[in-house]
Structure formats: C-alpha cells, structure tokens
Amino acid sequence: MYVCLVCNGMESITSDCKHCGGEMIEEGKVTNQFGDYSPYMDDDSLKLVDGDIYSKNEHLCLHLLRCSTCNSYLQVALEEQYIR
C-alpha cells in the first residue's frame, strides 16, 4: 500500500515563498479543496481529477501550500511511500 507521509502526519513540509520569502503553510491535499466531502472520498478516484494525469500511476500526492505573508499558492507533488 502506498501512503503520503504528510497526509498521515509522519512528515511535514517546509518552504519559503518564491514571491516574498514568507513562510509557506501546508493547506492539505489539493483534492480536499474540492468540497466539504472530498476529504472523505476515495483517494484513487480523486487522483483522476486532481489536475496531474500521472499522480495515480506514479503514486504522487498533490498538496497546496499558502504563503502566510502574501497569500500566494504553490502546488507540490509528494512521492507516496510503499508500506507493507
């Protein structure tokens, strides 16, 4: 089974904003932004509509980061890890 370490609280993302240098805050998975019930939907199904055609086959989890200073957004693709 493949899991995202950030989604499961095993790792965190740290980054600086490329626009202003402010701290980027992790806002969760891109697909969680789709609506109130999207965090409860099947991950494999949501990967078909997350905006990255390779995310399902390449085991990527797309996360959204927001700058705490200028509110700009950055989407990052995190590689999911295989766990037995």
Backbone bond lengths (Angstrom), bond angles and torsions (degrees), N, CA, C in turn:
res aa  C-N    CA-C-N  psi(-1)  N-CA   C-N-CA  omega(-1)  CA-C   N-CA-C  phi
1 M - - - 1.445 - - 1.533 108.15 -
2 Y 1.318 115.73 137.26 1.460 121.78 177.30 1.527 109.35 -97.92
3 V 1.336 116.30 135.97 1.462 121.09 179.21 1.531 110.13 -134.44
4 C 1.311 114.97 150.32 1.461 121.27 174.08 1.532 107.42 -88.60
5 L 1.328 116.30 123.03 1.461 120.14 -177.86 1.519 112.28 -67.89
6 V 1.322 118.01 -29.98 1.471 121.23 178.69 1.527 109.82 -72.44
7 C 1.323 117.15 -45.29 1.467 120.85 179.13 1.528 112.02 -59.78
8 N 1.328 115.97 -32.51 1.454 120.94 -176.64 1.525 112.89 -97.04
9 G 1.329 117.55 11.57 1.459 122.10 173.43 1.518 115.52 72.76
10 M 1.345 118.30 16.42 1.460 121.00 -179.59 1.531 112.40 -90.67
11 E 1.321 116.41 -18.46 1.461 122.52 177.05 1.520 108.85 -142.34
12 S 1.320 115.63 164.91 1.458 120.10 174.67 1.530 108.46 -130.74
13 I 1.312 115.61 160.76 1.462 121.58 179.92 1.523 108.34 -105.12
14 T 1.318 116.21 132.39 1.460 120.67 173.04 1.525 107.83 -126.62
15 S 1.315 116.00 136.55 1.456 120.75 -179.29 1.524 108.72 -160.96
16 D 1.321 114.90 155.55 1.456 121.41 174.13 1.522 108.62 -106.33
17 C 1.321 116.34 147.36 1.456 122.32 -179.91 1.523 110.06 -67.53
18 K 1.330 116.45 132.62 1.461 120.03 179.38 1.525 112.30 -76.16
19 H 1.350 117.06 -13.09 1.462 121.03 -179.69 1.526 112.52 -89.94
20 C 1.348 116.31 -44.90 1.466 118.83 -174.38 1.523 114.11 -127.50
21 G 1.325 117.64 -8.03 1.458 120.59 -179.81 1.514 114.21 86.12
22 G 1.338 117.45 2.04 1.460 120.98 179.96 1.518 112.11 -71.08
23 E 1.317 115.07 169.35 1.464 121.18 -179.99 1.529 110.41 -75.47
24 M 1.329 115.72 132.67 1.458 121.37 176.69 1.527 108.98 -89.91
25 I 1.325 116.19 132.92 1.459 122.91 -179.14 1.523 108.77 -107.43
26 E 1.324 116.59 131.47 1.458 121.80 -179.66 1.522 109.22 -73.69
27 E 1.336 116.61 124.32 1.464 123.23 -176.44 1.526 113.00 -104.03
28 G 1.329 117.96 5.60 1.463 121.33 -179.98 1.509 112.20 99.22
29 K 1.316 114.39 -174.47 1.461 120.48 -179.13 1.524 110.27 -68.40
30 V 1.324 115.98 146.82 1.460 121.77 177.72 1.527 109.96 -56.73
31 T 1.328 117.01 -42.50 1.468 120.51 -177.36 1.527 112.59 -67.83
32 N 1.319 118.58 -21.17 1.474 120.76 176.88 1.520 111.66 -69.16
33 Q 1.331 116.66 -16.99 1.464 121.41 -179.58 1.527 112.12 -82.60
34 F 1.339 117.65 -6.23 1.467 121.34 -175.58 1.520 113.80 -70.14
35 G 1.313 117.87 -28.48 1.459 120.02 -178.70 1.520 111.15 171.45
36 D 1.338 115.40 176.28 1.463 121.18 -175.21 1.525 113.82 -59.61
37 Y 1.328 117.51 -34.29 1.462 120.42 -174.44 1.526 113.33 -99.36
38 S 1.312 118.56 -4.23 1.461 120.26 -176.85 1.535 114.07 -61.58
39 P 1.346 120.67 -32.22 1.474 118.16 176.56 1.528 113.20 -64.52
40 Y 1.314 117.52 -16.71 1.461 121.35 -177.41 1.523 112.81 -100.91
41 M 1.332 117.27 0.05 1.459 121.26 -179.24 1.528 110.29 -86.55
42 D 1.314 115.85 163.99 1.455 123.34 -179.39 1.529 111.16 -63.54
43 D 1.333 116.63 126.19 1.467 121.46 -177.26 1.523 112.71 -61.02
44 D 1.329 117.66 -42.52 1.462 119.64 -177.99 1.529 111.57 -63.93
45 S 1.312 117.48 -36.32 1.463 120.49 177.82 1.525 110.95 -68.73
46 L 1.319 117.33 -40.82 1.462 121.03 -179.87 1.525 112.09 -67.55
47 K 1.328 117.26 -27.79 1.462 119.82 178.90 1.523 111.95 -65.82
48 L 1.315 117.05 -17.72 1.459 120.45 177.80 1.524 111.95 -75.41
49 V 1.328 117.22 -16.57 1.469 121.67 -177.28 1.532 113.21 -126.86
50 D 1.342 117.74 17.57 1.467 120.31 -175.57 1.521 114.50 -84.08
51 G 1.330 117.48 -3.60 1.454 120.82 178.24 1.522 114.12 98.98
52 D 1.333 118.17 -5.36 1.459 122.27 178.06 1.521 107.89 -122.58
53 I 1.319 116.79 111.41 1.465 119.55 -174.01 1.526 112.85 -68.85
54 Y 1.328 117.30 -13.89 1.462 120.94 -178.54 1.524 113.78 -101.28
55 S 1.314 118.91 -5.11 1.468 121.02 -172.23 1.524 113.23 -60.99
56 K 1.317 118.01 -36.17 1.474 120.32 -179.21 1.520 111.06 -71.60
57 N 1.325 117.24 -49.95 1.466 121.02 -176.81 1.524 113.24 -72.11
58 E 1.316 117.20 -30.27 1.464 120.65 -177.83 1.529 112.75 -98.83
59 H 1.325 117.34 5.59 1.470 123.60 177.25 1.523 111.67 55.12
60 L 1.342 114.27 58.22 1.457 121.45 177.72 1.521 109.58 -110.45
61 C 1.305 116.61 144.58 1.460 122.38 175.92 1.532 106.68 -118.86
62 L 1.327 116.74 119.45 1.461 121.36 -176.45 1.523 110.40 -89.68
63 H 1.318 115.82 125.07 1.461 121.91 -179.57 1.522 109.78 -118.19
64 L 1.316 114.40 154.66 1.456 121.98 -179.68 1.526 109.11 -111.05
65 L 1.336 115.97 129.49 1.459 122.12 175.61 1.521 108.33 -114.01
66 R 1.346 115.73 141.48 1.471 121.32 179.08 1.519 108.80 -125.14
67 C 1.330 116.24 136.16 1.456 121.24 178.67 1.531 109.69 -74.37
68 S 1.327 115.71 131.05 1.465 120.45 -179.87 1.536 112.03 -73.11
69 T 1.318 117.70 -15.08 1.455 121.34 -178.43 1.527 112.84 -98.72
70 C 1.337 116.68 -55.30 1.473 119.59 -173.94 1.535 113.39 -106.51
71 N 1.337 117.35 -0.11 1.469 123.75 178.60 1.522 114.76 61.76
72 S 1.333 118.56 21.79 1.461 119.65 174.13 1.536 108.72 -77.12
73 Y 1.316 115.39 157.00 1.461 121.16 -176.33 1.517 111.16 -114.18
74 L 1.326 114.96 151.68 1.454 122.79 176.60 1.520 107.54 -140.01
75 Q 1.327 116.24 132.08 1.458 120.99 176.64 1.522 107.85 -101.80
76 V 1.336 117.07 130.49 1.463 121.16 179.35 1.523 109.18 -124.40
77 A 1.325 115.84 143.57 1.464 122.35 177.62 1.520 107.70 -102.71
78 L 1.329 115.67 119.69 1.460 121.42 -179.78 1.526 108.89 -105.48
79 E 1.312 115.97 136.26 1.462 120.31 179.69 1.525 109.73 -78.36
80 E 1.326 115.55 124.59 1.466 119.97 177.23 1.519 109.19 -74.60
81 Q 1.325 115.97 149.75 1.460 122.21 -177.18 1.526 109.79 -105.28
82 Y 1.338 115.35 142.93 1.463 120.60 178.13 1.512 108.88 -81.94
83 I 1.316 115.10 126.95 1.467 121.57 178.27 1.527 107.53 -126.79
84 R 1.309 116.38 130.30 1.465 120.48 179.69 1.498 112.25 -75.25
